[in-house]
């Protein structure tokens, strides 16, 4: 009986530690434009029927503050890319979530997220009418001085982009 009690206490402690070790991304975050890094490369052999390459971002690529709201372990994220109105769901339990993209009728963002060593990793894909037209991975972490770092890999049939964003929490 004593072994069972010890096992239950250890299990409860590990759950509590796991919850405490996850960074709190809740709040409003401003992207530091001086620390934005964006790189895009064309693929050597894109598929023959691949859609046209999207235009490059403007020279002064704009970002709006990102708002992250938390309900239990689930995060809702809005903002980031200027002009977007989408709200994305991040469920770190590994369950798939799907969100419509208001700026692109008929399109949805489908994602699976999980914690890996204190970092929130989201594998996502964009679908239009059931066809995947883009996919990628977002990796979010907090630095020791409270900055949020978002590294995003985006893959289209004809090219690949890597984006590195550093955000600071906006006091409320």
N, C-alpha and C positions, 0 to 999 in steps of 0.2 A: 504494500500500500504506500509505503514511504517513497518508493521509486516512482510510482505514478504521480504523487504530489510534486516531487522534484521535477519530473518531466513536464507537468502542467505549468509550473512556475517558470521553467526555462523557456517553454513555448510562448507564454504570455510576455516574458521579457524580450524575446526576440521580435515579437510583433510590435511592441512598444518602441524598441530600438529602431526598427525599420521605419516606423512612422516618423520618429524624431530625426532620422538621418536624411529624410527627403527634404530638399530645399522648398521654401515657401515662395512660389512665384506670384502669389496674389498681389494685385495692385496695378498701378499705372506705371508704365515704363517708357522712357524717352530714349530713342536711339541716338547715339553719339555719331553725328555725320563724319567726324574726323577719324573714326575707327571702323568705318564700313569698308569691307573688301569684297569686290565682286569680280569673278573671273568666269568667262565663258569660252568653251572650246568646241569647234566643230568635230563631229565624229568622222573618222576616216572613210568608213563604208556604210553610210546610212541606208536604210531600206529604200528600195526603188519608189514605193508609194508613200514615203514619209511626207507628212504635211510640211508646208513652208516654215522656215525658221522665223520665230517671232521677232519683231524689231528689237534692237537693243534698247536698254533703258535710256532715258534722257541723260544728258551729261550731268545734270543736277538731279539725280534720282532722289525722289522725296519719300520720306517715311513719316507717318503720323504716330503719335504715342500708341503703344500697345496696351490694351486693358485686359487683365487676366482676372477672372472671377472664379472662385473655388466653391464647390458644393460637395462636401465630403472629400473624396480624392479626385473627383472629376473637375477638370479645368475647362472654362470657356474663354477663348481668346479672340479678341477683335482688334482691328487696327493693324498697324505695321506698314503695309504697302499703301502709299497714298492713293486714294480713290477707291479702295476696296471697301465693301460693306459686309463681307462674309464674316461669320462667327464660326470658329472651329472648335470642335470638342476634342479634348485630350482625356482619355480614360486610361490611366496607367495600369489597370488590371490586366491589360492584354486583350480585352474585348474590342471587337471592331466597332467603330463609330462612323456615321455617315452624316455629312452636312451639305445642304444645297449651297450653290454658289450664286447669289442673286445677280452678280454682274455678268454671269454666263448662263443664260437660261438653258435648262436641260443638263447642266453639269453638276456633279457632286464631288466632294472630297471624301475619300474613304481612308480611315487611318486606324492603326494599331499602335499602342504606346506601352512602354514598360520602363521601369527604373533599372538602370545598370550602374552600379557603383556611385550612387548619388547624382547621376545624370539621367535626365528624362529623354528617352530616345523614341521618336515617332517615325514609323515607316508609313508613307502615305502614297496615294495615287489619285489622280483626277480622271474622272470618267465623264464622257458625254454620250448619252444614248447607249449606255452599257459598254462603250469602247474606251479603253485606257488611252489617254493622249499625253499623259505626263505622270511621272512618279518621282519619289525622292525620299530623303531622310532628313529629319530635323533633330538636332541634339542640343538640348538646353541644360545649362548648368549655372551655378552661382559661384562667383569668385569669393575669396576670403574677405574682400573689402566690399561685398554686397552688390557687385555688378552682375548683371545677367549676360551670359554669352550664348548666342544662338548661331550654330553652324548648320547651314542648309545645303544639301546636295539636291539639285534638280536635274532630271534627265528627260529629254525630249527625244524623239526618234532621230533627229539630226544633230543635236548638240547637247552638251552637258554644262551646267553652271554650278559654281560654288560661291556661296555667300557667307560672310562672317560679319555678324552684328554684335556690338557691345551696347548694352542698355543700362541706364541708371534709373533707379526707382524715383518716381515723382512724389514728393511729400504731399500727403492729403490733409 
